[in-house]
Amino acid sequence: MLLGKVQYMYLGEEAYLEACKDALVLGSIASGTKVQYARGWAHWVLFCVLRGWPALPPGEGELARFMA
């Protein structure tokens, strides 16, 4: 997400560009992390299915509620 005109007026050109670069890099890292977690989860589910195991722990324990 890039910063708006108000931030540009208060920060100045150089600081504004630095803030935009930071926002762009951090946004890219976040989206990449989500993709990697999704791939990891898909591999875990496949691993469990092939072995006949449930992907989530059975019961209503803390871990099961967290994963649901």
C-alpha positions as CSV (number, residue, x, y, z in Angstrom):
1,M,0.0,0.0,0.0
2,L,1.5,3.3,-1.0
3,L,1.2,6.4,1.1
4,G,-1.1,9.2,0.2
5,K,-0.6,12.9,-0.6
6,V,-1.0,13.9,3.0
7,Q,2.0,11.8,4.1
8,Y,4.0,13.2,1.1
9,M,3.4,16.8,2.2
10,Y,4.5,16.1,5.8
11,L,7.4,13.8,5.0
12,G,9.0,15.5,2.0
13,E,10.0,13.8,-1.2
14,E,12.9,11.7,0.0
15,A,11.3,10.4,3.2
16,Y,8.1,9.7,1.3
17,L,9.9,7.6,-1.3
18,E,11.7,5.7,1.5
19,A,8.4,5.0,3.2
20,C,6.9,3.8,-0.1
21,K,9.8,1.4,-0.6
22,D,9.4,0.0,2.9
23,A,5.7,-0.5,2.4
24,L,6.2,-2.2,-0.9
25,V,8.9,-4.6,0.4
26,L,6.9,-5.5,3.5
27,G,3.8,-6.0,1.5
28,S,5.7,-8.4,-0.8
29,I,7.1,-10.3,2.1
30,A,3.6,-10.7,3.7
31,S,2.0,-12.0,0.5
32,G,5.0,-14.4,-0.1
33,T,4.6,-15.8,3.5
34,K,0.9,-16.5,3.0
35,V,1.6,-18.4,-0.2
36,Q,4.3,-20.5,1.5
37,Y,2.1,-21.3,4.5
38,A,-0.7,-22.3,2.0
39,R,1.7,-24.6,0.2
40,G,2.9,-26.1,3.4
41,W,-0.6,-26.8,4.6
42,A,-1.5,-28.4,1.2
43,H,1.5,-30.7,1.6
44,W,0.6,-31.6,5.2
45,V,-3.0,-32.5,4.2
46,L,-1.7,-34.7,1.3
47,F,0.7,-36.4,3.7
48,C,-2.1,-37.1,6.1
49,V,-4.6,-38.3,3.5
50,L,-2.1,-40.7,2.0
51,R,-1.5,-42.2,5.5
52,G,-5.2,-42.2,6.5
53,W,-4.6,-39.7,9.3
54,P,-6.7,-36.6,10.1
55,A,-5.1,-33.3,9.2
56,L,-6.3,-31.7,12.4
57,P,-5.8,-33.2,15.8
58,P,-8.9,-35.0,17.1
59,G,-11.0,-33.5,19.8
60,E,-11.7,-30.1,21.1
61,G,-8.3,-29.3,22.5
62,E,-6.5,-26.0,22.3
63,L,-4.5,-27.0,19.3
64,A,-7.6,-28.2,17.4
65,R,-9.4,-24.9,18.1
66,F,-6.4,-22.9,17.0
67,M,-6.0,-24.8,13.7
68,A,-9.7,-24.7,12.8
